[in-house]
Amino acid sequence: MYDVIAIGEMLIDFTVERVQEDGYPVMAAHPGGAPANFLAALARRGRRTAMLAKVGRDAFGRQLLDTVAQVGIDGRGIVVADDAFTTLAFVTRDANGEREFSFARKPGADMLLRTEEIDFSMVDETQVVHFGTVCMTDEPARATHKAVVAYARKAGKLVTFDPNLREPLWASLDDAREQMLWGCANADVVKISDNEVEFLFGCTPEEGARRLLETYGAKLVFVTLGKDGCCYANGRAMGRVPGLSGVSVVDTTGAGDIFGGTAVCGVLDSGKAPDELTADELRRIAGLACATASLSTTRLGGISSVPDPAEAERAAAALL
């Protein structure tokens, strides 16, 4: 049995270590992919996790398989493709210090995961199914994601969703909006960023959370606010938790995913349905998720940046 399985991309994130005199970056490779980062946070806290994904039969694909095994994520649902390379993501900074994403993915193996390659018995064996939209940019992976989510919902599983918008991957931002809204309408727990709330609804985090609860049927919403923490809401309570102060940020890659995995772990630890959590319980869950995500930014990478749970709990105690 699993606590959480996720479907989606596994890829290599290249992050800038330094910039050469000619302006070109020296980059380091790190294992990542939003759903994999999400599961790594859960596995770090002792939860049983598994991944449904597709990587290439190449050096990076082999390294990703080794990495998930090392961090305690079951990889039996990961398919190895002979006809596509493992996706590569390059994370740089623009003149204003904002992250810019470039992808080697035409196509990437993650885009080619087919429904017939899914072991649906793994869905039967889990409490929670998690997904995002990075692999919903193209077929056949889009249909595969929707088939897994539909199967999970019919089986009464808790479904969690993180849009994780990456604009360069979409041929049309209208299509991106449509798929993101589909995800919001088919999830019990939605973790979304303030930028994504602005993209979808053009409103404040609190207004976005309320719309997700009242219009799209979510039972629990977390809106991450970067260094400013997060907004949380269910039908019983709404509030905010600040981010950690004095953090020396090295790399924000995967921080939102690590927030999401830690928050879902908190929901499972509570033993309650998401819409039954009290204001105090939500604040504690959100505080630990914020602290864990903040600490992850002091390290490079996604999967490799998940902090020790005891360290995160100490930071959360100071935060709250």
NORNOR-V167677 format. One record per run of one state. SS is the DSSP state (@ for helix, = for strand, . for the rest). FROM is the first residue (numbers start at 1). TO is the last residue. If there is no record, write none. Layout:
# NORNOR-V167677
SS FROM TO
SS FROM TO
This chain:
# NORNOR-V167677
. 1 1
= 2 7
. 8 10
= 11 19
. 20 24
= 25 32
. 33 33
@ 34 44
. 45 48
= 49 56
. 57 58
@ 59 71
. 72 72
= 73 81
. 82 84
= 85 85
. 86 87
= 88 93
. 94 98
= 99 104
. 105 107
= 108 108
@ 109 112
. 113 114
@ 115 117
. 118 120
@ 121 124
. 125 125
= 126 132
. 133 133
@ 134 136
. 137 140
@ 141 154
. 155 157
= 158 162
. 163 166
@ 167 169
. 170 172
@ 173 185
. 186 188
= 189 193
@ 194 201
. 202 204
@ 205 214
. 215 219
= 220 224
. 225 225
@ 226 228
. 229 229
= 230 234
. 235 237
= 238 241
. 242 254
@ 255 270
. 271 273
@ 274 276
. 277 278
@ 279 296
. 297 302
@ 303 305
. 306 308
@ 309 319
. 320 320
